[in-house]
Amino acid sequence: MTPSSRQTAGLDPRLVAAFAEVPVIASVIGPPPLRSFLTAPAKVCILASFAVGQLPQVVPALARAGKTVFVNVDSSPGLAQDRGALEFIKNMGAHGVVSTRLSLIEKGRPLGLLTMMKVFVTDRSNLRRSTDAISRGAPDLVEIMPAPIIGRMSAQAQRAMSPSIAAGFVETPADVALALALGSAATATSDPRLWHLRRDQLPPVPPSALKRPATPQE
C-alpha cells in the first residue's frame, strides 16, 4: 500500500518521504519511551511533556538519528508561549512545532518550522471554529483528535482540515488503516507497538467502515 494523492496533497515533501514506509507518528511523552522510538522504523515524533531543560539534549540526538522532530509547545514545562520559544526550538534542531494556539502556528512558518495545529473536534460549532483557525493559520499539518471523529466528518470538512493526522484512540493496526483510508496522511499514537507498523502490514478496511454520515456535520 502506497500513499494516495489525496493523503499527500499539500504535504511537505519531507513528510511525504517520512510517511512512505511507516504512516505513524510517535507521540513520545516524556523521556522513558525515547529508546523505543530510536530503535523503531517510525521517522517522525512529537515530543510532549519534556521540560525545557531536557529539550537541548533530546532534540539534537533525535535529529542526528535521522528522525523528524516536532515539539509540542503547549506541553513543555518551562517553555514560553511566544516567538522566542519557537526560535529556541528551531535553533536546537527541531523540525516543527505542535500547538492548539493559532498565534504560535502563524509565527512558526516564517521561522522555517513545520507547523502542526492540534484541534479537538467535540461538536459541529467547534468544528466550524477549528476550520476557520486552520484557514487563517495555514499549518503544514492538522492533528485531529479524537481519531474516531474523522469517520463522522463530512468529506468537505475533512478537506478543510487537510493534510491531517488522526490522533487519540489510535490503538490497533486497524485504527491506523481506517484513518488512512478516510484520507489522513498518517496517525499519531503513544503506543510503541504501532511505531513499527509498516504500510505493507496494514489490514484491509471493510467498505462499510468508509461510509460517511448522511447529513453534513459542519
PyMOL commands that set and color helices and strands:
alter all, ss='L'
color gray80, all
select helices_A, chain A and resi 5-8+13-19+34-38+55-64+73-75+83-91+102-111+124-137+147-152+155-160+173-181+192-196+199-201+207-210
alter helices_A, ss='H'
color red, helices_A
select strands_A, chain A and resi 24-29+44-48+68-72+96-99+114-120+141-145+164-167+186-189
alter strands_A, ss='S'
color yellow, strands_A
deselect
rebuild
show_as cartoon
